[in-house]
Amino acid sequence: MVKLDNNSALIRKKRESGDSLVELYRERDIYALLCKMLGRDGIELFMLSESLDKITKRVNNILEPFIQKTLKLEMNGDKIDISVYDMNSNKIHTISGMETLMMEMTLKIIINQLSVMPKSSILFIDESISVLDNNRLMAIEELFNFIRQYYSQVVLITHIRQVKNQLGYSLEIGKKGNYSEIRNI
């Protein structure tokens, strides 16, 4: 926050011009309130906390066909706590790699949809699928079909050969001398 107490020069100037110190302090207080409202813990946090139930419902609607768990998002001061529950409403403390990946992707999708920032139609996934077991890796197309509902292009960076073989288009980056080379496979 801008330091508001160091106004001696301004106060001296106001005294010389005959302006009221009361008016100066009122302006300072208004400015301090405005800084607080527009700061991280102001309107932004209020809007997020007011929207959290709607966000939670949207996340769970997207996740429902893929995993048998629900998320609960709750404000804890200026942070968001994420809890995971099974279908019997029991709190879960560990989840699989696929469930984690699906939850992360879903949160990214919802945040992208709700953001007022310019949106991208491309999603970059960097090594995230390394958490998947062999059965899930063999069914990677399901994950990409899910993601393509929200993004027209998906760029996956991976070192897992069996996934590369399942994808429709692949680029390989290799070293050639002192440079990197991109090859179409």
Protein Blocks (a to p, Z undefined) as FASTA:
>chain_A
ZZfklmmlmmmmmmmnopafklmmmmmmmmmmmmmmmmmklmmmmmmmmmmmmmmmmmmm
mmmmmpccdcddddehjaccdddddfkopacfbdcfklmmmmmmmmmmmmmmmpmbdcdf
bdcdehklmmpcfklmmmmmmmmmmmmmmpcbdcdddfbfklmmmpmbdcddddehjbcc
dddZZ
